Amino acid sequence: MVGSVRKIIIVILFLLVFSPLIEASSPFTGLALPRDARKVPVMAIIDNFVPGNTQSGLDKASIVYEFPVEGGITRLMALFYEDIPTRIGPIRSAREYMVQKAREYNAVMLHAGASPGGYEAINRMSINNLDDFYHSDYFYRDNSLRAPHNLFSGWPYLRDFLATHNYTPPASRFPFSSITITSLTEPEAKNVRIRFSANNIVEYRYLPWEGYYQRYVNGSPHVLENGAPIKVDNLVIQFVRTQILDEEGRLGVDLEGSGPLLVFQDGQVIEGTWLKVGPGWTSFLDDRGRLINFNAGKTWVEIVPRGQEVSY
């Protein structure tokens, strides 16, 4: 409750001071959108199996998806809209289900190659994408890091391309709550734990005085290259069906149809169902079939295979 009050005070003060510079609210965070915001969504596929704290840009992402890939590891797909950082990465290859998600957002996808299914999906769906294999001018290698964990992109490299990209933003990705009020009926969930594999255990720990969840990996805070921790206002766990596709262990991930859902906000959990039909948004519904309201702020969506261990 204290964290919720703190959020309200911060939002009111922000509006009083910066309202002359604000044009509208972001469709992806519900927060105030500065007039000079980039206003073109970019989704970058980011390495999540890196030596040391070498990830960059995730603290500026509006929405981040964590997808399972082969071998029990995961890969991140980060949406940038309000603020496209100068350094994003390390950039890695795409999978078919990641391409599906980029199409859902009508975003420019940044990637370095793709699986056979990924390339087939790119061609079939005709999504906007920049592939380092074919458009290397939009990327750069940091030679202080070991390949393949050293490919980056960012605003200086993307500026000219995005200037020619026409985009009509949606009214809103989620129904955002104007005021955060802690429910008296939803069960508490202050510590969320996802076991992707024995060597990849993700946790989100709720900090009531700050009003957000902090992300941990294998017991340690998930910290970026610039020292920033990962802070999450909305945490979604979307349970999906998966299957192994080939001898390399690549996965098929079914993002169509429906399945179980958990949404964590303000130290509480809402049980529900996700629904995806056609090219539109994936809807997140409560147990009465109503769209779940999201807190204004950053959202992380965990795509978790059915049967995977999740506790809270």
C-alpha positions as CSV (number, residue, x, y, z in Angstrom):
1,M,0.0,0.0,0.0
2,V,2.9,2.4,0.8
3,G,4.4,1.7,-2.5
4,S,1.1,2.5,-4.3
5,V,0.8,5.8,-2.5
6,R,4.4,6.7,-3.4
7,K,3.6,6.0,-7.1
8,I,0.6,8.3,-7.0
9,I,2.6,11.2,-5.4
10,I,5.4,10.8,-8.0
11,V,2.9,10.8,-10.9
12,I,1.1,14.0,-9.5
13,L,4.4,15.8,-9.0
14,F,5.6,14.8,-12.5
15,L,2.4,16.1,-14.1
16,L,2.6,19.5,-12.3
17,V,6.2,20.1,-13.3
18,F,6.4,18.7,-16.8
19,S,2.8,18.9,-18.1
20,P,3.8,21.7,-20.6
21,L,6.2,19.3,-22.3
22,I,3.8,16.4,-22.4
23,E,1.9,15.5,-25.6
24,A,0.0,12.4,-24.5
25,S,0.5,9.1,-22.7
26,S,2.5,6.2,-24.0
27,P,0.3,3.3,-25.3
28,F,2.8,0.8,-23.9
29,T,3.4,2.2,-20.4
30,G,0.5,4.5,-19.7
31,L,3.0,7.1,-18.5
32,A,3.4,10.6,-19.9
33,L,5.0,10.8,-23.3
34,P,7.4,13.7,-24.0
35,R,6.9,15.6,-27.2
36,D,10.3,14.6,-28.5
37,A,9.7,10.8,-27.9
38,R,10.8,8.6,-30.8
39,K,7.3,7.2,-31.4
40,V,8.4,4.2,-33.5
41,P,8.4,0.8,-31.7
42,V,11.6,-1.2,-31.9
43,M,11.8,-4.8,-30.6
44,A,15.3,-6.0,-30.0
45,I,16.2,-9.7,-29.4
46,I,18.7,-9.6,-26.6
47,D,21.1,-12.2,-25.4
48,N,20.2,-13.6,-21.9
49,F,23.1,-16.0,-21.7
50,V,26.0,-13.6,-21.4
51,P,29.2,-13.6,-19.4
52,G,29.1,-10.8,-16.7
53,N,26.8,-7.8,-16.7
54,T,27.0,-6.9,-20.4
55,Q,23.3,-6.3,-21.2
56,S,22.4,-2.8,-22.2
57,G,19.2,-0.9,-22.7
58,L,16.7,-3.1,-20.8
59,D,16.1,-0.4,-18.2
60,K,14.7,1.8,-20.9
61,A,12.3,-0.8,-22.4
62,S,8.6,-0.3,-22.0
63,I,7.8,-4.1,-22.3
64,V,10.1,-7.1,-22.2
65,Y,9.3,-10.7,-23.1
66,E,11.3,-13.6,-21.8
67,F,11.2,-16.6,-24.1
68,P,12.5,-20.1,-23.6
69,V,15.0,-21.3,-26.2
70,E,17.0,-24.4,-26.6
71,G,19.0,-26.0,-23.7
72,G,16.9,-24.5,-20.8
73,I,18.2,-20.9,-21.5
74,T,16.0,-17.9,-22.3
75,R,16.2,-15.0,-24.7
76,L,14.7,-11.5,-24.1
77,M,12.7,-9.4,-26.6
78,A,12.5,-5.8,-25.5
79,L,10.2,-3.1,-26.8
80,F,11.5,0.4,-27.0
81,Y,9.2,3.3,-27.8
82,E,9.4,6.3,-25.4
83,D,13.2,6.2,-25.3
84,I,15.5,4.3,-27.7
85,P,18.8,4.0,-25.9
86,T,22.2,4.6,-27.5
87,R,23.3,1.1,-26.7
88,I,21.0,-2.0,-27.0
89,G,22.2,-5.5,-26.7
90,P,23.9,-7.9,-27.1
91,I,21.7,-8.6,-30.1
92,R,21.0,-12.3,-31.0
93,S,19.1,-14.4,-33.5
94,A,15.3,-14.7,-33.9
95,R,12.9,-17.6,-33.5
96,E,9.5,-17.9,-35.2
97,Y,7.5,-17.0,-32.1
98,M,9.6,-13.9,-31.6
99,V,8.7,-12.8,-35.2
100,Q,5.0,-13.4,-34.3
101,K,5.4,-11.1,-31.3
102,A,7.1,-8.3,-33.4
103,R,4.2,-8.5,-35.8
104,E,1.7,-8.1,-33.0
105,Y,3.3,-4.8,-32.1
106,N,4.0,-3.8,-35.7
107,A,7.5,-3.1,-34.5
108,V,10.9,-2.9,-36.2
109,M,12.7,-6.1,-35.1
110,L,16.4,-6.0,-34.5
111,H,18.2,-9.4,-34.7
112,A,21.3,-11.2,-35.9
113,G,20.2,-14.0,-38.1
114,A,17.3,-16.4,-37.3
115,S,16.4,-20.1,-37.1
116,P,15.0,-21.6,-40.3
117,G,11.5,-21.2,-38.9
118,G,12.4,-17.6,-38.0
119,Y,13.4,-16.7,-41.5
120,E,10.3,-18.4,-42.9
121,A,8.1,-16.4,-40.6
122,I,9.9,-13.1,-41.4
123,N,9.2,-13.7,-45.1
124,R,5.7,-14.9,-44.6
125,M,4.6,-12.1,-42.2
126,S,6.6,-9.4,-44.1
127,I,7.6,-7.7,-40.8
128,N,9.9,-4.7,-40.6
129,N,13.2,-6.0,-39.5
130,L,16.9,-5.2,-39.5
131,D,19.2,-8.2,-39.6
132,D,22.9,-7.8,-38.9
133,F,23.6,-10.4,-41.6
134,Y,22.1,-8.2,-44.2
135,H,22.0,-4.7,-42.7
136,S,25.2,-4.5,-40.7
137,D,25.3,-0.7,-40.9
138,Y,22.7,-0.5,-38.2
139,F,24.8,-2.5,-35.7
140,Y,28.3,-2.5,-34.3
141,R,30.7,-4.9,-32.5
142,D,32.2,-4.1,-29.1
143,N,35.6,-5.7,-29.5
144,S,36.2,-5.6,-25.7
145,L,33.6,-8.4,-25.4
146,R,33.7,-12.0,-26.8
147,A,31.6,-12.9,-29.9
148,P,28.8,-13.6,-30.3
149,H,27.9,-11.7,-27.2
150,N,29.2,-8.4,-28.5
151,L,26.7,-7.1,-31.1
152,F,24.9,-3.9,-30.3
153,S,22.7,-1.3,-31.9
154,G,21.1,2.0,-30.6
155,W,19.6,5.3,-31.5
156,P,22.6,6.8,-33.4
157,Y,22.6,3.7,-35.7
158,L,18.8,3.6,-36.1
159,R,17.9,7.3,-36.4
160,D,17.9,7.6,-40.2
161,F,16.0,4.4,-40.8
162,L,13.3,5.2,-38.2
163,A,12.8,8.6,-39.6
164,T,11.4,7.1,-42.7
165,H,9.2,4.6,-40.9
166,N,5.5,5.5,-40.7
167,Y,3.7,4.3,-37.6
168,T,0.2,4.9,-36.2
169,P,0.3,4.2,-32.5
170,P,-2.6,2.2,-30.8
171,A,-4.8,4.0,-28.3
172,S,-3.4,1.7,-25.6
173,R,-1.7,-1.7,-25.3
174,F,-3.3,-2.4,-21.9
175,P,-6.2,-0.8,-20.0
176,F,-4.1,1.2,-17.5
177,S,-5.3,2.1,-14.0
178,S,-5.2,5.9,-13.3
179,I,-4.7,5.2,-9.6
180,T,-3.1,2.1,-8.1
181,I,-5.0,0.8,-5.1
182,T,-4.1,-2.5,-3.4
183,S,-6.9,-5.0,-3.5
184,L,-8.2,-6.5,-0.2
185,T,-9.3,-9.7,-2.0
186,E,-6.4,-10.8,-4.2
187,P,-3.9,-13.2,-2.6
188,E,-0.5,-11.9,-1.7
189,A,2.5,-12.7,-3.9
190,K,5.6,-10.9,-2.8
191,N,8.2,-13.4,-4.1
192,V,7.7,-15.0,-7.5
193,R,10.0,-17.8,-8.6
194,I,10.3,-19.4,-12.1
195,R,12.5,-22.4,-12.7
196,F,13.4,-22.5,-16.4
197,S,16.2,-25.0,-15.6
198,A,18.5,-26.0,-12.8
199,N,20.9,-23.2,-14.0
200,N,18.3,-20.6,-14.8
201,I,16.1,-19.7,-11.9
202,V,14.3,-16.3,-12.2
203,E,12.8,-14.5,-9.2
204,Y,10.9,-11.3,-8.7
205,R,10.9,-9.8,-5.2
206,Y,8.3,-7.2,-4.3
207,L,9.7,-4.1,-2.6
208,P,6.7,-2.5,-0.8
209,W,8.3,0.9,0.0
210,E,9.2,1.3,-3.7
211,G,6.1,-0.3,-5.2
212,Y,7.7,-2.5,-7.7
213,Y,9.2,-6.0,-8.2
214,Q,13.0,-6.4,-8.6
215,R,14.3,-9.1,-10.8
216,Y,16.9,-11.7,-9.7
217,V,18.6,-14.5,-11.6
218,N,20.0,-17.5,-9.7
219,G,19.8,-15.6,-6.4
220,S,21.5,-12.4,-7.5
221,P,20.0,-9.1,-8.7
222,H,19.7,-8.8,-12.4
223,V,22.0,-5.8,-13.0
224,L,22.8,-4.3,-16.4
225,E,26.1,-3.0,-17.8
226,N,25.4,0.5,-16.4
227,G,24.7,-0.9,-12.9
228,A,20.9,-0.4,-13.2
229,P,18.7,-3.1,-11.6
230,I,15.6,-4.4,-13.4
231,K,12.4,-2.9,-11.9
232,V,9.0,-4.2,-12.9
233,D,5.6,-2.6,-12.3
234,N,3.6,-5.4,-13.9
235,L,4.8,-9.1,-14.1
236,V,2.9,-11.5,-16.4
237,I,3.4,-15.2,-16.5
238,Q,1.8,-16.7,-19.7
239,F,1.8,-20.5,-19.7
240,V,2.1,-21.9,-23.2
241,R,2.5,-25.2,-25.0
242,T,6.0,-26.0,-26.4
243,Q,7.6,-28.8,-28.3
244,I,11.2,-29.6,-29.4
245,L,11.5,-29.1,-33.2
246,D,14.9,-30.4,-34.1
247,E,18.1,-32.1,-33.0
248,E,19.5,-28.8,-31.8
249,G,16.7,-28.5,-29.3
250,R,15.0,-25.5,-30.8
251,L,11.5,-25.0,-29.5
252,G,8.1,-24.5,-31.0
253,V,6.1,-22.1,-28.8
254,D,2.4,-21.8,-29.3
255,L,1.3,-18.2,-28.8
256,E,-2.1,-18.7,-30.5
257,G,-5.3,-19.8,-28.7
258,S,-5.5,-19.5,-24.9
259,G,-4.0,-20.7,-21.7
260,P,-3.5,-20.1,-18.0
261,L,-2.2,-16.7,-16.8
262,L,-0.8,-15.0,-13.7
263,V,-0.5,-11.3,-13.3
264,F,1.5,-9.8,-10.4
265,Q,1.0,-6.2,-9.2
266,D,1.7,-4.5,-6.0
267,G,2.6,-7.7,-4.1
268,Q,-0.6,-9.5,-5.2
269,V,-1.5,-12.0,-7.9
270,I,-4.5,-12.2,-10.3
271,E,-5.2,-15.6,-11.8
272,G,-6.7,-15.6,-15.3
273,T,-6.5,-16.6,-19.0
274,W,-4.6,-15.2,-22.0
275,L,-6.3,-15.1,-25.3
276,K,-4.8,-14.7,-28.8
277,V,-6.9,-14.9,-32.0
278,G,-5.6,-13.6,-35.3
279,P,-3.0,-10.7,-35.7
280,G,-4.3,-8.5,-32.8
281,W,-3.1,-8.1,-29.3
282,T,-2.8,-11.0,-26.8
283,S,-5.5,-10.2,-24.2
284,F,-5.0,-10.8,-20.5
285,L,-8.3,-11.7,-18.8
286,D,-9.2,-12.2,-15.1
287,D,-11.2,-15.2,-13.9
288,R,-14.5,-13.4,-14.9
289,G,-13.3,-12.8,-18.5
290,R,-12.6,-9.1,-18.0
291,L,-9.5,-7.3,-19.2
292,I,-7.0,-6.9,-16.4
293,N,-6.0,-3.3,-15.6
294,F,-2.3,-2.7,-15.6
295,N,-0.3,-0.3,-13.5
296,A,1.3,2.5,-15.4
297,G,4.9,1.6,-15.9
298,K,7.1,-1.2,-17.1
299,T,5.8,-4.7,-17.9
300,W,7.7,-8.0,-18.1
301,V,6.0,-11.0,-19.7
302,E,7.4,-14.4,-18.9
303,I,6.5,-17.0,-21.6
304,V,6.7,-20.2,-19.5
305,P,6.1,-23.8,-20.8
306,R,3.2,-25.5,-19.2
307,G,4.3,-27.8,-16.4
308,Q,7.3,-25.6,-15.6
309,E,7.8,-24.9,-11.9
310,V,6.4,-21.6,-10.8
311,S,5.9,-20.6,-7.1
312,Y,4.8,-17.5,-5.3
